[in-house]
């Protein structure tokens, strides 16, 4: 499981020109799954994201979690995170889980985040989406489990 986490001031997902989800302060999570991912990795990642201290405290140090600042998350499926472009000019996506495997894990990840108490918005699994965001910092992490 791979997640690209971006701390944002605001973000939105549009499909066919219509905004389907949006958040203010929080994280955009681009999420991908590989063949051997399972529910334990999903739960670990949700807990990790909830507990990361990436927001500034009163001294400006990254010392506050998303729950402490009342932030939200926007979760977007992104199988291309498992793209391998080491050979040739077209990436290979053989490491990415098939939609039949990835979609239930994606749904479980969203539910796990919601169960932590976070306000969660989502893109649409396997849809062509326009994702817009305003980076805060910028702060971007690659999380893998």
C-alpha positions in Angstrom: 0.0 0.0 0.0 1.3 3.4 -1.0 -0.1 6.8 0.0 1.1 10.2 -1.1 0.0 12.6 1.6 -0.1 16.3 0.9 -1.0 18.8 3.5 -3.4 21.3 2.0 -5.2 24.5 2.7 -8.0 23.3 0.4 -8.7 20.6 -2.2 -11.4 19.4 -4.5 -12.2 16.6 -7.0 -14.2 17.2 -10.1 -15.7 14.7 -12.5 -16.9 15.9 -15.9 -16.5 19.5 -14.7 -18.6 19.1 -11.6 -17.1 19.1 -8.1 -17.9 15.9 -6.4 -15.9 16.4 -3.2 -14.0 19.1 -1.5 -12.2 19.9 1.8 -10.6 22.8 3.5 -7.5 22.4 5.8 -6.3 18.8 5.9 -4.7 16.1 3.7 -5.1 14.9 0.1 -4.3 11.2 0.1 -3.4 9.6 -3.2 -3.8 5.8 -2.5 -2.7 2.7 -4.3 -2.6 -1.0 -3.5 -0.5 -3.9 -4.6 -1.3 -7.6 -4.9 -0.4 -8.7 -1.4 -2.1 -5.8 0.5 -4.6 -6.8 3.1 -6.8 -5.2 5.9 -4.0 -5.0 8.5 -2.0 -2.7 6.2 -5.1 -0.6 5.6 -5.8 -0.2 9.3 -2.1 0.6 10.1 -2.1 3.3 7.4 -5.3 4.9 8.7 -4.0 5.0 12.2 -0.6 6.4 11.1 -2.3 9.2 9.1 -4.5 10.1 12.0 -1.5 10.3 14.4 1.1 12.0 12.2 2.0 15.4 13.6 2.3 17.6 10.5 0.5 20.8 11.5 2.3 23.6 13.3 1.8 24.4 17.0 2.0 27.9 18.4 5.8 27.9 18.0 5.5 26.9 14.3 6.8 23.4 14.8 5.1 20.4 13.2 3.7 19.1 16.4 -0.1 18.8 15.9 -2.1 16.0 14.3 -5.0 16.4 11.9 -7.4 15.6 14.6 -6.0 18.3 16.8 -6.5 20.9 14.2 -10.0 19.7 13.1 -8.8 18.9 9.6 -10.3 16.7 6.9 -9.0 14.2 4.3 -9.7 13.8 0.6 -8.9 10.3 -0.5 -8.3 9.6 -4.2 -7.5 6.2 -5.7 -4.3 6.4 -7.7 -3.1 3.0 -9.1 -0.3 4.8 -11.0 1.6 5.1 -7.8 2.7 1.5 -8.6 3.9 2.5 -12.1 7.4 1.3 -12.9 9.2 3.4 -15.5 12.7 2.0 -15.2 12.6 0.4 -18.6 11.3 1.7 -21.8 9.1 4.8 -22.3 5.8 3.5 -21.1 5.4 2.6 -17.4 4.4 -0.9 -16.4 1.6 -1.2 -13.8 1.9 -5.0 -13.1 2.6 -4.2 -9.4 -0.7 -2.5 -9.0 -3.6 -4.5 -7.6 -6.4 -5.3 -10.0 -9.6 -3.2 -9.5 -11.3 -6.3 -8.1 -8.6 -6.4 -5.3 -8.1 -2.7 -4.9 -11.6 -1.4 -4.7 -12.6 -3.3 -1.5 -9.3 -2.2 0.1 -10.0 1.4 -1.0 -13.4 1.2 0.6 -12.0 -0.3 3.8 -9.4 2.4 4.0 -12.0 5.1 3.7 -14.1 3.4 6.4 -11.0 3.0 8.6 -10.2 6.7 8.3 -13.8 7.5 9.2 -13.7 5.2 12.2 -10.8 7.2 13.5 -13.1 10.2 13.7 -11.8 12.0 10.7 -14.1 13.9 8.2 -13.4 12.0 4.9 -14.3 13.0 1.4 -13.5 10.8 -1.6 -12.9 10.7 -5.3 -14.7 8.0 -7.3 -12.8 4.8 -7.6 -11.5 4.2 -11.2 -13.0 7.5 -12.5 -11.1 10.1 -14.5 -10.9 12.9 -12.0 -9.5 16.5 -11.9 -7.9 17.0 -8.6 -7.1 20.6 -7.5 -5.4 21.6 -4.3 -3.5 24.3 -2.6 -0.4 22.9 -0.9 0.2 24.0 2.6 4.0 24.3 3.3 4.3 22.4 1.0 4.4 19.3 3.1 4.3 16.0 1.1 5.1 12.5 2.4 5.3 9.1 0.7 3.9 6.5 3.1 4.3 2.8 2.4 3.3 -0.3 4.2 
